[in-house]
Amino acid sequence: MTESAGAAVRHGEYKVRGGKLVSVDLTIDEGRIASAHVFGDFFLEPDHALEEIGAALVGLPSDVSSPAATAAITTRLEALPGGVQMIGFDAEAVAIAARRALGQASSWDDLTFDVIGPQVLPPALHVALDEVLPHEVAAGRRAPLFRFWDWDEPCVVIGSYQSLRNEIDAEGAARHGIDVVRRITGGGAMFMEQGNCITYSLVVPTSLVEGLSFEQAYAYLDDWVMAALAEIGVQARYVPLNDIASEQGKIGGAAQRRFAGGVLLHHVTMSYDIDAQKMGEVLRIGREKLSDKGTKSANKRVDPIRSQTGLPRDEIIAGFLDVFRSRYATTDSAYTEAELETARELVRTKFGTEQWTARIP
């Protein structure tokens, strides 16, 4: 591996979830990787395979995709006699670290987040803000954003691709005075009454998940919340594709939407203390789905976080905010009046309309 004279070394890192840290130092010459050195706290057998991993990157174009870099490394290692054992990392992890070194991806350390704590707003307005705020970030009027929802009106927020009549019992919703709003992301229905769940939204540049599969991106963006849950005594894990669960059952689920302009919306709802009987009268939930939510009977409450911690919801949210702030660079912020007004207009013209809510009858 020859290194161009005076070429600047570019450094990239990727921490494998549940695994080890992978680092890559690269130099570029005439649009191609001229040298590559891979290192980290992983384990590798045989020892000389490390040089082969670096050599596999040399000569690749400086805009090489993560799959192409992964394939180059895999092909090189498969040619070694006796095989290779990569423990705590894999070829894809090296490729992601290399993409970051090439400037094609960003890390958490590159970002400073606007943080907005819980503010009581109608659920439909929160749904609208999840469309407004990514555009603000993409336009450069907002930094990457982390915010909690809060509300005092009952509502069911259904996924963008769900059938309204298949998900909602119209008579049950009317009897309990519960409105229905359709959001812009996929996934399942969110049964929201005051204080019954915990919801947050994260708006980041898509470069933060560059090279990750959709499954990896979900877990990567919620890695911090696993630590936050552990701090309050909940041992949680990510269940592909987009569920958060503990030994007592499902805690919550995530959904994502990618926008033009290189911005990604990621939001999560976790059950705190849900009236499962009422939920069963409003949502068309079968026994299998109820079991997935941590209960076998509609006469129980779905309360995986409350029952496992005994903590008030506000205290849990405050703890989540503390963990996020301790891990990442943050600035306390608030919604601007322009953002709120744009969101209100979207509720009037889109999210509050029958045309949008029943777009899939």
C-alpha positions as YAML, in Angstrom:
chain: A
units: angstrom
residues:
- id: 1
  name: MET
  ca: [0.00, 0.00, 0.00]
- id: 2
  name: THR
  ca: [1.74, 3.14, -1.17]
- id: 3
  name: GLU
  ca: [0.75, 6.43, 0.35]
- id: 4
  name: SER
  ca: [0.68, 9.65, -1.63]
- id: 5
  name: ALA
  ca: [3.20, 12.18, -0.40]
- id: 6
  name: GLY
  ca: [1.54, 14.77, 1.81]
- id: 7
  name: ALA
  ca: [-1.89, 13.15, 1.52]
- id: 8
  name: ALA
  ca: [-4.13, 13.95, 4.46]
- id: 9
  name: VAL
  ca: [-5.15, 10.99, 6.58]
- id: 10
  name: ARG
  ca: [-8.91, 10.63, 6.91]
- id: 11
  name: HIS
  ca: [-10.24, 8.86, 9.98]
- id: 12
  name: GLY
  ca: [-13.56, 7.04, 10.40]
- id: 13
  name: GLU
  ca: [-15.06, 4.97, 13.21]
- id: 14
  name: TYR
  ca: [-18.02, 2.67, 13.67]
- id: 15
  name: LYS
  ca: [-19.10, 1.01, 16.92]
- id: 16
  name: VAL
  ca: [-20.78, -2.30, 16.18]
- id: 17
  name: ARG
  ca: [-23.96, -2.53, 18.24]
- id: 18
  name: GLY
  ca: [-23.26, -5.21, 20.84]
- id: 19
  name: GLY
  ca: [-19.76, -5.57, 19.39]
- id: 20
  name: LYS
  ca: [-16.49, -3.73, 19.02]
- id: 21
  name: LEU
  ca: [-15.12, -0.43, 17.74]
- id: 22
  name: VAL
  ca: [-13.75, -0.43, 14.19]
- id: 23
  name: SER
  ca: [-11.49, 2.42, 13.00]
- id: 24
  name: VAL
  ca: [-10.16, 3.11, 9.52]
- id: 25
  name: ASP
  ca: [-7.47, 5.60, 8.44]
- id: 26
  name: LEU
  ca: [-7.42, 6.34, 4.71]
- id: 27
  name: THR
  ca: [-5.61, 8.52, 2.22]
- id: 28
  name: ILE
  ca: [-6.96, 9.48, -1.19]
- id: 29
  name: ASP
  ca: [-5.08, 9.98, -4.45]
- id: 30
  name: GLU
  ca: [-6.74, 10.94, -7.74]
- id: 31
  name: GLY
  ca: [-10.19, 9.94, -6.56]
- id: 32
  name: ARG
  ca: [-9.22, 6.53, -5.22]
- id: 33
  name: ILE
  ca: [-8.19, 5.07, -1.87]
- id: 34
  name: ALA
  ca: [-4.38, 5.10, -1.84]
- id: 35
  name: SER
  ca: [-3.83, 3.58, 1.61]
- id: 36
  name: ALA
  ca: [-6.01, 1.99, 4.27]
- id: 37
  name: HIS
  ca: [-5.22, 0.97, 7.83]
- id: 38
  name: VAL
  ca: [-7.85, -0.84, 9.89]
- id: 39
  name: PHE
  ca: [-7.66, -1.14, 13.68]
- id: 40
  name: GLY
  ca: [-9.87, -1.44, 16.76]
- id: 41
  name: ASP
  ca: [-10.64, -3.50, 19.88]
- id: 42
  name: PHE
  ca: [-12.05, -6.44, 17.91]
- id: 43
  name: PHE
  ca: [-10.61, -9.96, 17.57]
- id: 44
  name: LEU
  ca: [-9.33, -11.47, 14.33]
- id: 45
  name: GLU
  ca: [-7.83, -14.78, 13.27]
- id: 46
  name: PRO
  ca: [-5.44, -15.21, 11.56]
- id: 47
  name: ASP
  ca: [-3.44, -12.11, 12.46]
- id: 48
  name: HIS
  ca: [-2.30, -11.33, 8.91]
- id: 49
  name: ALA
  ca: [-5.93, -11.00, 7.77]
- id: 50
  name: LEU
  ca: [-5.84, -7.45, 9.13]
- id: 51
  name: GLU
  ca: [-3.49, -6.38, 6.31]
- id: 52
  name: GLU
  ca: [-5.73, -8.10, 3.80]
- id: 53
  name: ILE
  ca: [-8.76, -6.12, 5.02]
- id: 54
  name: GLY
  ca: [-6.88, -2.86, 4.46]
- id: 55
  name: ALA
  ca: [-5.57, -4.02, 1.11]
- id: 56
  name: ALA
  ca: [-9.12, -4.79, -0.03]
- id: 57
  name: LEU
  ca: [-9.99, -1.11, 0.30]
- id: 58
  name: VAL
  ca: [-6.99, 0.20, -1.65]
- id: 59
  name: GLY
  ca: [-7.88, 1.19, -5.18]
- id: 60
  name: LEU
  ca: [-11.59, 1.57, -4.53]
- id: 61
  name: PRO
  ca: [-13.12, 4.90, -5.64]
- id: 62
  name: SER
  ca: [-13.47, 7.58, -2.98]
- id: 63
  name: ASP
  ca: [-17.26, 7.48, -3.39]
- id: 64
  name: VAL
  ca: [-17.46, 3.69, -3.05]
- id: 65
  name: SER
  ca: [-20.74, 2.49, -1.59]
- id: 66
  name: SER
  ca: [-20.91, 0.53, 1.62]
- id: 67
  name: PRO
  ca: [-22.16, -2.66, -0.13]
- id: 68
  name: ALA
  ca: [-19.35, -2.42, -2.71]
- id: 69
  name: ALA
  ca: [-16.69, -1.98, -0.02]
- id: 70
  name: THR
  ca: [-18.21, -4.85, 1.97]
- id: 71
  name: ALA
  ca: [-18.10, -7.08, -1.11]
- id: 72
  name: ALA
  ca: [-14.46, -6.18, -1.81]
- id: 73
  name: ILE
  ca: [-13.41, -7.06, 1.74]
- id: 74
  name: THR
  ca: [-15.44, -10.27, 1.78]
- id: 75
  name: THR
  ca: [-14.01, -11.43, -1.56]
- id: 76
  name: ARG
  ca: [-10.45, -10.75, -0.39]
- id: 77
  name: LEU
  ca: [-10.92, -12.65, 2.87]
- id: 78
  name: GLU
  ca: [-12.67, -15.59, 1.24]
- id: 79
  name: ALA
  ca: [-9.54, -16.11, -0.89]
- id: 80
  name: LEU
  ca: [-7.36, -16.68, 2.19]
- id: 81
  name: PRO
  ca: [-6.60, -20.35, 2.87]
- id: 82
  name: GLY
  ca: [-8.03, -21.73, 6.10]
- id: 83
  name: GLY
  ca: [-10.73, -19.08, 6.49]
- id: 84
  name: VAL
  ca: [-10.98, -15.98, 8.66]
- id: 85
  name: GLN
  ca: [-12.69, -15.42, 12.00]
- id: 86
  name: MET
  ca: [-13.92, -11.87, 12.64]
- id: 87
  name: ILE
  ca: [-15.10, -11.57, 16.25]
- id: 88
  name: GLY
  ca: [-16.97, -8.46, 17.38]
- id: 89
  name: PHE
  ca: [-17.05, -6.96, 13.87]
- id: 90
  name: ASP
  ca: [-17.53, -7.88, 10.23]
- id: 91
  name: ALA
  ca: [-16.75, -6.66, 6.72]
- id: 92
  name: GLU
  ca: [-19.79, -4.39, 6.73]
- id: 93
  name: ALA
  ca: [-18.57, -2.63, 9.90]
- id: 94
  name: VAL
  ca: [-15.23, -1.90, 8.20]
- id: 95
  name: ALA
  ca: [-17.06, -0.58, 5.14]
- id: 96
  name: ILE
  ca: [-19.17, 1.77, 7.26]
- id: 97
  name: ALA
  ca: [-16.08, 3.08, 9.07]
- id: 98
  name: ALA
  ca: [-14.40, 3.57, 5.70]
- id: 99
  name: ARG
  ca: [-17.40, 5.53, 4.37]
- id: 100
  name: ARG
  ca: [-17.16, 7.80, 7.39]
- id: 101
  name: ALA
  ca: [-13.46, 8.32, 6.75]
- id: 102
  name: LEU
  ca: [-14.32, 9.24, 3.17]
- id: 103
  name: GLY
  ca: [-16.73, 11.90, 4.38]
- id: 104
  name: GLN
  ca: [-19.76, 10.07, 3.05]
- id: 105
  name: ALA
  ca: [-21.21, 9.53, 6.53]
- id: 106
  name: SER
  ca: [-21.36, 11.46, 9.76]
- id: 107
  name: SER
  ca: [-21.23, 10.42, 13.41]
- id: 108
  name: TRP
  ca: [-23.08, 11.57, 16.51]
- id: 109
  name: ASP
  ca: [-19.99, 13.60, 17.44]
- id: 110
  name: ASP
  ca: [-20.44, 15.73, 14.30]
- id: 111
  name: LEU
  ca: [-23.88, 16.93, 15.40]
- id: 112
  name: THR
  ca: [-25.32, 19.37, 17.92]
- id: 113
  name: PHE
  ca: [-28.98, 18.74, 18.65]
- id: 114
  name: ASP
  ca: [-31.77, 21.16, 19.43]
- id: 115
  name: VAL
  ca: [-33.63, 19.56, 22.35]
- id: 116
  name: ILE
  ca: [-37.28, 20.34, 23.03]
- id: 117
  name: GLY
  ca: [-38.81, 18.91, 26.17]
- id: 118
  name: PRO
  ca: [-42.44, 17.85, 26.58]
- id: 119
  name: GLN
  ca: [-44.97, 20.51, 25.59]
- id: 120
  name: VAL
  ca: [-48.68, 19.75, 25.66]
- id: 121
  name: LEU
  ca: [-50.07, 20.08, 22.14]
- id: 122
  name: PRO
  ca: [-52.90, 18.29, 20.31]
- id: 123
  name: PRO
  ca: [-51.68, 14.94, 18.93]
- id: 124
  name: ALA
  ca: [-52.57, 16.05, 15.39]
- id: 125
  name: LEU
  ca: [-50.24, 19.02, 15.81]
- id: 126
  name: HIS
  ca: [-47.40, 16.73, 16.91]
- id: 127
  name: VAL
  ca: [-48.05, 14.61, 13.80]
- id: 128
  name: ALA
  ca: [-47.90, 17.75, 11.66]
- id: 129
  name: LEU
  ca: [-44.67, 18.88, 13.36]
- id: 130
  name: ASP
  ca: [-43.10, 15.59, 12.29]
- id: 131
  name: GLU
  ca: [-43.56, 16.82, 8.72]
- id: 132
  name: VAL
  ca: [-42.66, 20.46, 9.36]
- id: 133
  name: LEU
  ca: [-39.48, 20.03, 11.39]
- id: 134
  name: PRO
  ca: [-37.58, 17.73, 8.98]
- id: 135
  name: HIS
  ca: [-38.06, 20.36, 6.27]
- id: 136
  name: GLU
  ca: [-36.71, 23.00, 8.65]
- id: 137
  name: VAL
  ca: [-33.63, 20.86, 9.33]
- id: 138
  name: ALA
  ca: [-33.13, 20.17, 5.61]
- id: 139
  name: ALA
  ca: [-33.35, 23.91, 4.87]
- id: 140
  name: GLY
  ca: [-30.73, 24.69, 7.51]
- id: 141
  name: ARG
  ca: [-33.12, 26.72, 9.66]
- id: 142
  name: ARG
  ca: [-32.94, 24.08, 12.39]
- id: 143
  name: ALA
  ca: [-30.15, 21.97, 13.81]
- id: 144
  name: PRO
  ca: [-30.76, 18.21, 14.08]
- id: 145
  name: LEU
  ca: [-33.57, 17.84, 16.57]
- id: 146
  name: PHE
  ca: [-34.66, 15.67, 19.51]
- id: 147
  name: ARG
  ca: [-38.07, 16.32, 21.03]
- id: 148
  name: PHE
  ca: [-40.65, 14.71, 23.29]
- id: 149
  name: TRP
  ca: [-44.36, 14.79, 22.61]
- id: 150
  name: ASP
  ca: [-46.96, 15.54, 25.28]
- id: 151
  name: TRP
  ca: [-50.74, 15.83, 24.91]
- id: 152
  name: ASP
  ca: [-53.97, 15.98, 26.91]
- id: 153
  name: GLU
  ca: [-56.43, 14.83, 24.24]
- id: 154
  name: PRO
  ca: [-57.16, 11.15, 23.47]
- id: 155
  name: CYS
  ca: [-56.26, 10.05, 19.96]
- id: 156
  name: VAL
  ca: [-55.26, 7.07, 17.88]
- id: 157
  name: VAL
  ca: [-52.39, 7.80, 15.49]
- id: 158
  name: ILE
  ca: [-52.42, 5.23, 12.71]
- id: 159
  name: GLY
  ca: [-49.57, 4.40, 10.35]
- id: 160
  name: SER
  ca: [-49.39, 5.93, 6.91]
- id: 161
  name: TYR
  ca: [-50.22, 2.64, 5.17]
- id: 162
  name: GLN
  ca: [-52.83, 1.19, 7.52]
- id: 163
  name: SER
  ca: [-56.47, 0.67, 6.57]
- id: 164
  name: LEU
  ca: [-58.71, 2.91, 8.66]
- id: 165
  name: ARG
  ca: [-61.62, 0.50, 8.95]
- id: 166
  name: ASN
  ca: [-59.36, -2.50, 9.56]
- id: 167
  name: GLU
  ca: [-57.61, -0.73, 12.46]
- id: 168
  name: ILE
  ca: [-60.35, 1.37, 14.07]
- id: 169
  name: ASP
  ca: [-63.69, 0.37, 15.53]
- id: 170
  name: ALA
  ca: [-65.60, 3.53, 14.62]
- id: 171
  name: GLU
  ca: [-68.33, 2.94, 17.23]
- id: 172
  name: GLY
  ca: [-65.79, 2.32, 19.98]
- id: 173
  name: ALA
  ca: [-63.80, 5.43, 19.05]
- id: 174
  name: ALA
  ca: [-66.96, 7.57, 19.05]
- id: 175
  name: ARG
  ca: [-68.15, 6.11, 22.37]
- id: 176
  name: HIS
  ca: [-64.86, 7.00, 24.05]
- id: 177
  name: GLY
  ca: [-64.48, 10.35, 22.29]
- id: 178
  name: ILE
  ca: [-61.23, 9.36, 20.62]
- id: 179
  name: ASP
  ca: [-60.16, 11.00, 17.35]
- id: 180
  name: VAL
  ca: [-58.03, 9.33, 14.67]
- id: 181
  name: VAL
  ca: [-55.05, 10.93, 12.92]
- id: 182
  name: ARG
  ca: [-52.89, 9.37, 10.20]
- id: 183
  name: ARG
  ca: [-49.15, 10.07, 10.42]
- id: 184
  name: ILE
  ca: [-46.56, 10.19, 7.63]
- id: 185
  name: THR
  ca: [-44.58, 7.12, 8.73]
- id: 186
  name: GLY
  ca: [-45.45, 3.45, 8.45]
- id: 187
  name: GLY
  ca: [-45.92, 1.01, 11.30]
- id: 188
  name: GLY
  ca: [-48.82, 0.32, 13.62]
- id: 189
  name: ALA
  ca: [-51.40, 2.32, 15.55]
- id: 190
  name: MET
  ca: [-50.51, 4.43, 18.59]
- id: 191
  name: PHE
  ca: [-53.27, 4.50, 21.25]
- id: 192
  name: MET
  ca: [-52.68, 7.80, 23.02]
- id: 193
  name: GLU
  ca: [-54.41, 9.07, 26.13]
- id: 194
  name: GLN
  ca: [-53.01, 11.62, 28.55]
- id: 195
  name: GLY
  ca: [-49.97, 10.18, 30.32]
- id: 196
  name: ASN
  ca: [-50.34, 6.65, 28.93]
- id: 197
  name: CYS
  ca: [-47.21, 6.43, 26.78]
- id: 198
  name: ILE
  ca: [-43.87, 8.08, 26.04]
- id: 199
  name: THR
  ca: [-43.20, 9.39, 22.53]
- id: 200
  name: TYR
  ca: [-40.18, 11.16, 21.08]
- id: 201
  name: SER
  ca: [-39.02, 12.24, 17.64]
- id: 202
  name: LEU
  ca: [-35.48, 12.48, 16.32]
- id: 203
  name: VAL
  ca: [-34.60, 14.39, 13.14]
- id: 204
  name: VAL
  ca: [-31.09, 13.69, 11.83]
- id: 205
  name: PRO
  ca: [-29.14, 13.92, 8.57]
- id: 206
  name: THR
  ca: [-29.37, 10.65, 6.66]
- id: 207
  name: SER
  ca: [-25.57, 10.66, 6.59]
- id: 208
  name: LEU
  ca: [-25.73, 9.54, 10.24]
- id: 209
  name: VAL
  ca: [-27.05, 6.16, 9.10]
- id: 210
  name: GLU
  ca: [-25.05, 6.03, 5.86]
- id: 211
  name: GLY
  ca: [-24.12, 2.46, 5.02]
- id: 212
  name: LEU
  ca: [-26.55, 0.95, 7.54]
- id: 213
  name: SER
  ca: [-29.42, -1.28, 6.52]
- id: 214
  name: PHE
  ca: [-32.91, -0.17, 7.54]
- id: 215
  name: GLU
  ca: [-32.83, -2.74, 10.35]
- id: 216
  name: GLN
  ca: [-29.46, -1.46, 11.59]
- id: 217
  name: ALA
  ca: [-30.58, 2.18, 11.36]
- id: 218
  name: TYR
  ca: [-33.49, 1.59, 13.73]
- id: 219
  name: ALA
  ca: [-31.31, 0.01, 16.40]
- id: 220
  name: TYR
  ca: [-28.47, 2.51, 15.89]
- id: 221
  name: LEU
  ca: [-30.67, 5.56, 16.40]
- id: 222
  name: ASP
  ca: [-32.15, 4.09, 19.58]
- id: 223
  name: ASP
  ca: [-28.94, 2.79, 21.13]
- id: 224
  name: TRP
  ca: [-28.98, 5.68, 23.63]
- id: 225
  name: VAL
  ca: [-32.48, 4.80, 24.86]
- id: 226
  name: MET
  ca: [-31.37, 1.26, 25.70]
- id: 227
  name: ALA
  ca: [-28.87, 2.79, 28.09]
- id: 228
  name: ALA
  ca: [-31.56, 5.13, 29.43]
- id: 229
  name: LEU
  ca: [-33.91, 2.20, 30.05]
- id: 230
  name: ALA
  ca: [-31.14, 0.25, 31.78]
- id: 231
  name: GLU
  ca: [-30.58, 3.18, 34.15]
- id: 232
  name: ILE
  ca: [-34.15, 2.89, 35.38]
- id: 233
  name: GLY
  ca: [-33.97, -0.89, 35.71]
- id: 234
  name: VAL
  ca: [-35.46, -2.02, 32.39]
- id: 235
  name: GLN
  ca: [-33.23, -4.43, 30.48]
- id: 236
  name: ALA
  ca: [-34.40, -3.84, 26.94]
- id: 237
  name: ARG
  ca: [-33.32, -5.07, 23.54]
- id: 238
  name: TYR
  ca: [-34.13, -4.25, 19.95]
- id: 239
  name: VAL
  ca: [-36.23, -6.81, 18.10]
- id: 240
  name: PRO
  ca: [-35.97, -6.47, 14.31]
- id: 241
  name: LEU
  ca: [-37.28, -4.60, 12.53]
- id: 242
  name: ASN
  ca: [-38.49, -1.83, 14.79]
- id: 243
  name: ASP
  ca: [-39.62, -3.09, 18.22]
- id: 244
  name: ILE
  ca: [-38.17, -2.45, 21.67]
- id: 245
  name: ALA
  ca: [-38.79, -5.29, 24.13]
- id: 246
  name: SER
  ca: [-37.85, -6.57, 27.57]
- id: 247
  name: GLU
  ca: [-38.27, -9.99, 29.16]
- id: 248
  name: GLN
  ca: [-41.82, -8.93, 30.13]
- id: 249
  name: GLY
  ca: [-42.79, -8.26, 26.53]
- id: 250
  name: LYS
  ca: [-42.93, -5.46, 24.00]
- id: 251
  name: ILE
  ca: [-42.24, -1.95, 25.33]
- id: 252
  name: GLY
  ca: [-42.61, 0.09, 22.18]
- id: 253
  name: GLY
  ca: [-42.00, 0.51, 18.50]
- id: 254
  name: ALA
  ca: [-40.27, 2.89, 16.12]
- id: 255
  name: ALA
  ca: [-41.02, 4.28, 12.67]
- id: 256
  name: GLN
  ca: [-38.99, 6.25, 10.13]
- id: 257
  name: ARG
  ca: [-39.37, 8.47, 7.09]
- id: 258
  name: ARG
  ca: [-36.60, 9.76, 4.82]
- id: 259
  name: PHE
  ca: [-37.02, 13.17, 3.21]
- id: 260
  name: ALA
  ca: [-35.51, 14.82, 0.17]
- id: 261
  name: GLY
  ca: [-32.67, 17.04, 1.30]
- id: 262
  name: GLY
  ca: [-30.88, 14.33, 3.24]
- id: 263
  name: VAL
  ca: [-32.94, 14.26, 6.43]
- id: 264
  name: LEU
  ca: [-34.44, 11.33, 8.34]
- id: 265
  name: LEU
  ca: [-37.32, 11.35, 10.84]
- id: 266
  name: HIS
  ca: [-37.20, 8.61, 13.51]
- id: 267
  name: HIS
  ca: [-39.85, 8.44, 16.21]
- id: 268
  name: VAL
  ca: [-40.66, 6.00, 19.00]
- id: 269
  name: THR
  ca: [-43.68, 5.35, 21.19]
- id: 270
  name: MET
  ca: [-43.34, 3.29, 24.39]
- id: 271
  name: SER
  ca: [-46.20, 2.06, 26.54]
- id: 272
  name: TYR
  ca: [-46.27, 3.53, 30.03]
- id: 273
  name: ASP
  ca: [-49.77, 2.74, 31.37]
- id: 274
  name: ILE
  ca: [-52.38, 1.92, 28.74]
- id: 275
  name: ASP
  ca: [-55.98, 0.89, 29.41]
- id: 276
  name: ALA
  ca: [-55.98, -2.28, 27.34]
- id: 277
  name: GLN
  ca: [-59.73, -2.81, 27.65]
- id: 278
  name: LYS
  ca: [-60.45, 0.61, 26.17]
- id: 279
  name: MET
  ca: [-57.75, 0.10, 23.57]
- id: 280
  name: GLY
  ca: [-59.42, -3.17, 22.59]
- id: 281
  name: GLU
  ca: [-62.74, -1.39, 22.15]
- id: 282
  name: VAL
  ca: [-61.21, 1.29, 19.92]
- id: 283
  name: LEU
  ca: [-58.63, -0.70, 17.98]
- id: 284
  name: ARG
  ca: [-59.43, -3.90, 16.16]
- id: 285
  name: ILE
  ca: [-56.81, -5.86, 18.08]
- id: 286
  name: GLY
  ca: [-56.76, -9.63, 18.04]
- id: 287
  name: ARG
  ca: [-55.39, -11.84, 20.79]
- id: 288
  name: GLU
  ca: [-52.03, -12.16, 19.03]
- id: 289
  name: LYS
  ca: [-51.57, -8.39, 18.86]
- id: 290
  name: LEU
  ca: [-52.54, -7.92, 22.51]
- id: 291
  name: SER
  ca: [-49.97, -10.53, 23.48]
- id: 292
  name: ASP
  ca: [-47.38, -8.62, 21.47]
- id: 293
  name: LYS
  ca: [-48.17, -5.58, 23.60]
- id: 294
  name: GLY
  ca: [-47.37, -7.41, 26.81]
- id: 295
  name: THR
  ca: [-50.78, -8.63, 27.99]
- id: 296
  name: LYS
  ca: [-53.00, -11.65, 27.36]
- id: 297
  name: SER
  ca: [-56.19, -10.07, 28.62]
- id: 298
  name: ALA
  ca: [-58.02, -6.95, 27.55]
- id: 299
  name: ASN
  ca: [-58.97, -6.43, 31.21]
- id: 300
  name: LYS
  ca: [-55.39, -5.57, 32.14]
- id: 301
  name: ARG
  ca: [-53.43, -2.40, 31.66]
- id: 302
  name: VAL
  ca: [-50.44, -2.39, 29.33]
- id: 303
  name: ASP
  ca: [-47.79, -0.89, 31.60]
- id: 304
  name: PRO
  ca: [-44.37, -2.42, 30.94]
- id: 305
  name: ILE
  ca: [-42.41, 0.68, 31.92]
- id: 306
  name: ARG
  ca: [-44.55, 1.74, 34.89]
- id: 307
  name: SER
  ca: [-44.73, -1.76, 36.38]
- id: 308
  name: GLN
  ca: [-41.04, -2.48, 35.89]
- id: 309
  name: THR
  ca: [-39.82, 0.80, 37.34]
- id: 310
  name: GLY
  ca: [-42.50, 2.18, 39.63]
- id: 311
  name: LEU
  ca: [-41.43, 5.63, 38.44]
- id: 312
  name: PRO
  ca: [-43.70, 8.51, 37.41]
- id: 313
  name: ARG
  ca: [-43.81, 9.14, 33.68]
- id: 314
  name: ASP
  ca: [-42.39, 12.66, 34.04]
- id: 315
  name: GLU
  ca: [-39.40, 11.30, 35.95]
- id: 316
  name: ILE
  ca: [-38.71, 8.73, 33.23]
- id: 317
  name: ILE
  ca: [-38.84, 11.38, 30.51]
- id: 318
  name: ALA
  ca: [-36.49, 13.60, 32.54]
- id: 319
  name: GLY
  ca: [-34.09, 10.66, 32.87]
- id: 320
  name: PHE
  ca: [-34.23, 10.03, 29.13]
- id: 321
  name: LEU
  ca: [-33.39, 13.67, 28.49]
- id: 322
  name: ASP
  ca: [-30.47, 13.50, 30.92]
- id: 323
  name: VAL
  ca: [-29.00, 10.46, 29.15]
- id: 324
  name: PHE
  ca: [-29.39, 12.02, 25.71]
- id: 325
  name: ARG
  ca: [-27.75, 15.25, 26.86]
- id: 326
  name: SER
  ca: [-24.90, 13.34, 28.51]
- id: 327
  name: ARG
  ca: [-24.10, 11.45, 25.31]
- id: 328
  name: TYR
  ca: [-24.47, 14.12, 22.65]
- id: 329
  name: ALA
  ca: [-23.90, 17.84, 22.16]
- id: 330
  name: THR
  ca: [-27.21, 19.60, 22.77]
- id: 331
  name: THR
  ca: [-28.82, 23.03, 22.98]
- id: 332
  name: ASP
  ca: [-32.14, 23.56, 24.73]
- id: 333
  name: SER
  ca: [-34.70, 24.89, 22.29]
- id: 334
  name: ALA
  ca: [-38.42, 25.50, 21.68]
- id: 335
  name: TYR
  ca: [-40.83, 25.49, 18.77]
- id: 336
  name: THR
  ca: [-40.90, 28.74, 16.85]
- id: 337
  name: GLU
  ca: [-44.22, 30.42, 16.19]
- id: 338
  name: ALA
  ca: [-43.58, 29.99, 12.46]
- id: 339
  name: GLU
  ca: [-43.16, 26.23, 12.91]
- id: 340
  name: LEU
  ca: [-46.32, 25.98, 14.99]
- id: 341
  name: GLU
  ca: [-48.30, 28.06, 12.51]
- id: 342
  name: THR
  ca: [-47.14, 25.92, 9.59]
- id: 343
  name: ALA
  ca: [-48.10, 22.81, 11.56]
- id: 344
  name: ARG
  ca: [-51.54, 24.24, 12.37]
- id: 345
  name: GLU
  ca: [-52.10, 24.92, 8.68]
- id: 346
  name: LEU
  ca: [-51.12, 21.33, 7.87]
- id: 347
  name: VAL
  ca: [-53.64, 20.07, 10.42]
- id: 348
  name: ARG
  ca: [-56.31, 22.20, 8.72]
- id: 349
  name: THR
  ca: [-55.43, 21.18, 5.17]
- id: 350
  name: LYS
  ca: [-54.09, 17.65, 5.58]
- id: 351
  name: PHE
  ca: [-53.90, 15.83, 8.90]
- id: 352
  name: GLY
  ca: [-57.30, 16.97, 10.12]
- id: 353
  name: THR
  ca: [-59.08, 16.08, 6.88]
- id: 354
  name: GLU
  ca: [-61.14, 13.01, 6.07]
- id: 355
  name: GLN
  ca: [-59.34, 12.80, 2.72]
- id: 356
  name: TRP
  ca: [-55.99, 12.16, 4.44]
- id: 357
  name: THR
  ca: [-57.24, 10.12, 7.41]
- id: 358
  name: ALA
  ca: [-59.26, 7.79, 5.19]
- id: 359
  name: ARG
  ca: [-56.85, 7.75, 2.25]
- id: 360
  name: ILE
  ca: [-56.71, 4.00, 2.81]
- id: 361
  name: PRO
  ca: [-60.34, 3.28, 3.83]
...
